[in-house]
C-alpha cells in the first residue's frame, strides 16, 4: 500500500512538472462521489480512501475533515 501511495505521489509530481502530461492525465482521472468514499487515517498520518463497504480504493486528496475526495488513475 505504501508503494501505491509513493507511485501516486510521483505521478502528481510529473503532472505538475509537465503540462502535456496534465492534459492527458486529466481525461484519465475520475473523481469519486464524496458520499461513496471517505478518507481514514491508518495511524501513519497518511490518509487512504475507503468505500462505505470498507474496500480500499483510489488516493485521498485534500484534508479529509474539509473536503475529501478520491481519484483513480487509469
WOBELPE-V447268 format. One record per pair of residues at least 6 apart in sequence whose ideal C-beta (glycine too) atoms are under 8 Angstrom apart, sorted by the first residue. I is the first residue (numbers start at 1). J is the second residue. D is the distance in Angstrom with one decimal. If there is no record, write none. Layout:
BEGIN
i->I j->J d->D
i->I j->J d->D
END
This chain:
BEGIN
i->1 j->48 d->7.3
i->1 j->56 d->7.5
i->4 j->59 d->7.9
i->5 j->46 d->6.3
i->5 j->48 d->8.0
i->5 j->59 d->7.0
i->8 j->59 d->4.5
i->8 j->73 d->7.1
i->11 j->25 d->7.6
i->11 j->73 d->6.5
i->14 j->21 d->5.4
i->15 j->21 d->5.7
i->15 j->22 d->4.8
i->15 j->25 d->5.8
i->16 j->22 d->7.7
i->25 j->73 d->7.6
i->28 j->73 d->6.7
i->28 j->74 d->3.9
i->29 j->71 d->4.9
i->29 j->72 d->6.8
i->29 j->73 d->6.7
i->29 j->74 d->7.6
i->30 j->71 d->6.9
i->30 j->72 d->5.4
i->31 j->69 d->5.5
i->31 j->70 d->7.3
i->31 j->71 d->5.5
i->32 j->49 d->7.2
i->32 j->57 d->8.0
i->32 j->58 d->6.2
i->32 j->69 d->5.9
i->32 j->70 d->4.5
i->32 j->71 d->7.4
i->32 j->72 d->7.6
i->34 j->67 d->7.7
i->34 j->68 d->6.7
i->34 j->69 d->5.7
i->35 j->52 d->8.0
i->36 j->51 d->6.4
i->36 j->52 d->6.5
i->37 j->49 d->4.9
i->37 j->50 d->6.8
i->37 j->51 d->5.9
i->37 j->52 d->7.9
i->37 j->57 d->7.1
i->37 j->58 d->6.5
i->37 j->68 d->7.7
i->37 j->69 d->7.0
i->37 j->70 d->4.5
i->38 j->49 d->7.5
i->38 j->50 d->6.2
i->38 j->52 d->7.5
i->38 j->64 d->7.2
i->38 j->68 d->6.1
i->39 j->47 d->4.2
i->39 j->48 d->6.6
i->39 j->49 d->5.9
i->39 j->50 d->7.2
i->39 j->60 d->4.1
i->39 j->64 d->3.6
i->39 j->68 d->4.4
i->39 j->70 d->7.4
i->40 j->47 d->6.8
i->40 j->48 d->6.4
i->40 j->50 d->5.4
i->40 j->64 d->7.5
i->41 j->47 d->5.5
i->41 j->64 d->7.5
i->42 j->48 d->6.1
i->47 j->60 d->4.0
i->47 j->64 d->5.3
i->47 j->68 d->7.7
i->48 j->56 d->5.9
i->48 j->60 d->5.9
i->49 j->56 d->6.9
i->49 j->57 d->5.5
i->49 j->58 d->4.0
i->49 j->59 d->6.5
i->49 j->60 d->5.0
i->49 j->70 d->3.6
i->50 j->56 d->5.9
i->50 j->57 d->7.6
i->51 j->57 d->6.2
i->57 j->70 d->6.7
i->57 j->72 d->7.1
i->58 j->70 d->3.3
i->58 j->71 d->5.9
i->58 j->72 d->5.0
i->59 j->70 d->6.3
i->59 j->71 d->6.0
i->59 j->72 d->7.8
i->59 j->73 d->7.9
i->60 j->68 d->6.3
i->60 j->70 d->6.0
i->61 j->68 d->7.5
i->61 j->69 d->5.8
i->61 j->70 d->6.8
i->61 j->71 d->6.1
i->62 j->68 d->6.1
i->62 j->69 d->6.9
END
